[in-house]
Amino acid sequence: CGDVKFKPAIKALEGKRVRFDDDTVEEVDAITNWAHAQGAMVIALVNWVQVARIVYTETRGLSERDFIMAERSLGAGHLRVLFMHILPHLIPTAIVWGTLGIATTVLLEATLSFLGIGVQPPQPSWGNIIFESQSYFQAAPWLVFFPGIVILLTALSFNLVGDALRDILDPTQRGRN
């Protein structure tokens, strides 16, 4: 079934559960999963730069702090400094940026799906729902408003959770009221 002439037929079966033999079903699933993987890769390629910049900047700032200098002057190696002092200070930052990144990812996925680049219509997506409902906007505006409000509330919720986690986990804020 790996022959090129069968690819359009398998592409037409995408998302459908037709069982010819185990190899064909696995190939249809692989094509469907590849489309989802491409969308995830686009989102990851957009978001990783910001997280890498924040982690790099935070690491550089921590490496110049007095407690790191003191640890190095006592003869601690690079691995000890990294695992005992730098990573414990980086974990809260990574958690906070992870939750903020989820909000960005939700907005990006909805935008890509609305534009027809992301999740394709048999699969549900808030961007697809808004795109499909825009032709009914004058007769039934709630078909567009409710998915948009849910996207907004989801992104806002993850931003608020990230902000609360930053307040709880930030080691520079401990002991301050």
Secondary structure, 3 states (H helix, E strand, C coil): CCCHHHHHHHHHCCCCCCCCCHHHHHHHHHHHHHHHHHHHHHHHHHHHHHHHHHHHHHHHHHHCCHHHHHHHHCCCCHHHHHHHHHHHHHHHHHHHHHHHHHHHHHHHHHHHHHHCCCCCCCCCCHHHHHHHHHHHCCCCCHHHHHHHHHHHHHHHHHHHHHHHHHHHHCHHHCCCC
